[in-house]
Amino acid sequence: MTGPASSFPELTVLARQVDAEVGKVRARADAGGGAVSVEVDAYGAITDLQLTESGLRAGAAALSASIAAAHRTASASAASAAQELRAPLPRDLRVARAMNAFNAVDAFDQAPAAPEPHVVKRADRASVDDDLPFDGGSFMRRAGARAKRTPANRFSAVHRGSFGGG
């Protein structure tokens, strides 16, 4: 068999080899004058964290800042190393075509950006004079005054979506 179908097993083997190598990637970074050492994998997940006594004595804010700084540095290094390992894949024309097709479908499937919310400015609102008179009572009390609510009609009113008669 020749053509794209025959090369699929070869691509699968290549992708698995690259994935195995990316899975082995680790990067380490220190921060806080060596008080913190963070090791991450290719995806930025922390695989090892070392703290010294001086790092612990520095206080919570300094310690968390050092951990975050070391994590950012190690993650950037690991991502770069993983990208180098993945670099041969897109150079293969078959993989490039598949990635382009995937990206086109992915862009199509993404939801459109949310519309800008409409903000009603005070000047756009109806004036207070246009409102119904406010007598200080609840509209629920007014609705309840029209019909006596018993357990039987309260249940049916809730399910009908109104609080009027039962």
Contacts in CASP RR format, 6 or more apart in sequence:
PFRMAT RR
TARGET T0000
AUTHOR 0000-0000-0000
METHOD contacts of the structure
MODEL  1
MTGPASSFPELTVLARQVDAEVGKVRARADAGGGAVSVEVDAYGAITDLQ
LTESGLRAGAAALSASIAAAHRTASASAASAAQELRAPLPRDLRVARAMN
AFNAVDAFDQAPAAPEPHVVKRADRASVDDDLPFDGGSFMRRAGARAKRT
PANRFSAVHRGSFGGG
4 94 0 8 1.000
7 94 0 8 1.000
11 92 0 8 1.000
11 94 0 8 1.000
11 95 0 8 1.000
14 88 0 8 1.000
14 89 0 8 1.000
14 92 0 8 1.000
15 89 0 8 1.000
18 85 0 8 1.000
18 86 0 8 1.000
18 88 0 8 1.000
18 89 0 8 1.000
21 85 0 8 1.000
22 42 0 8 1.000
22 82 0 8 1.000
22 85 0 8 1.000
22 86 0 8 1.000
23 41 0 8 1.000
23 42 0 8 1.000
25 41 0 8 1.000
25 42 0 8 1.000
25 78 0 8 1.000
25 81 0 8 1.000
25 82 0 8 1.000
25 85 0 8 1.000
26 39 0 8 1.000
26 40 0 8 1.000
26 41 0 8 1.000
26 47 0 8 1.000
26 78 0 8 1.000
27 39 0 8 1.000
27 40 0 8 1.000
27 74 0 8 1.000
27 75 0 8 1.000
27 77 0 8 1.000
27 78 0 8 1.000
27 81 0 8 1.000
28 37 0 8 1.000
28 38 0 8 1.000
28 39 0 8 1.000
28 40 0 8 1.000
28 48 0 8 1.000
28 74 0 8 1.000
29 37 0 8 1.000
29 38 0 8 1.000
29 69 0 8 1.000
29 70 0 8 1.000
29 71 0 8 1.000
29 72 0 8 1.000
29 73 0 8 1.000
29 74 0 8 1.000
29 77 0 8 1.000
30 36 0 8 1.000
30 37 0 8 1.000
30 38 0 8 1.000
30 70 0 8 1.000
31 38 0 8 1.000
31 66 0 8 1.000
31 67 0 8 1.000
31 69 0 8 1.000
31 70 0 8 1.000
31 73 0 8 1.000
32 55 0 8 1.000
32 58 0 8 1.000
32 62 0 8 1.000
32 66 0 8 1.000
32 69 0 8 1.000
32 70 0 8 1.000
33 66 0 8 1.000
34 52 0 8 1.000
35 51 0 8 1.000
35 52 0 8 1.000
35 54 0 8 1.000
35 55 0 8 1.000
35 58 0 8 1.000
35 63 0 8 1.000
35 66 0 8 1.000
36 49 0 8 1.000
36 50 0 8 1.000
36 51 0 8 1.000
36 52 0 8 1.000
36 55 0 8 1.000
36 63 0 8 1.000
36 66 0 8 1.000
36 67 0 8 1.000
36 69 0 8 1.000
36 70 0 8 1.000
37 48 0 8 1.000
37 49 0 8 1.000
37 50 0 8 1.000
37 51 0 8 1.000
37 70 0 8 1.000
38 46 0 8 1.000
38 48 0 8 1.000
38 49 0 8 1.000
38 50 0 8 1.000
38 67 0 8 1.000
38 70 0 8 1.000
38 71 0 8 1.000
38 74 0 8 1.000
39 46 0 8 1.000
39 47 0 8 1.000
39 48 0 8 1.000
39 49 0 8 1.000
39 74 0 8 1.000
40 46 0 8 1.000
40 47 0 8 1.000
40 71 0 8 1.000
40 74 0 8 1.000
40 75 0 8 1.000
40 78 0 8 1.000
41 47 0 8 1.000
41 78 0 8 1.000
42 78 0 8 1.000
42 79 0 8 1.000
42 81 0 8 1.000
42 82 0 8 1.000
43 78 0 8 1.000
43 82 0 8 1.000
44 71 0 8 1.000
44 74 0 8 1.000
44 75 0 8 1.000
44 78 0 8 1.000
44 79 0 8 1.000
46 71 0 8 1.000
49 67 0 8 1.000
51 63 0 8 1.000
55 62 0 8 1.000
55 63 0 8 1.000
55 66 0 8 1.000
56 63 0 8 1.000
58 66 0 8 1.000
89 95 0 8 1.000
90 96 0 8 1.000
90 99 0 8 1.000
140 163 0 8 1.000
143 163 0 8 1.000
143 164 0 8 1.000
144 163 0 8 1.000
144 164 0 8 1.000
146 164 0 8 1.000
146 165 0 8 1.000
147 153 0 8 1.000
147 163 0 8 1.000
147 164 0 8 1.000
147 165 0 8 1.000
147 166 0 8 1.000
149 157 0 8 1.000
149 163 0 8 1.000
152 166 0 8 1.000
153 165 0 8 1.000
153 166 0 8 1.000
156 166 0 8 1.000
157 163 0 8 1.000
157 164 0 8 1.000
157 165 0 8 1.000
157 166 0 8 1.000
END
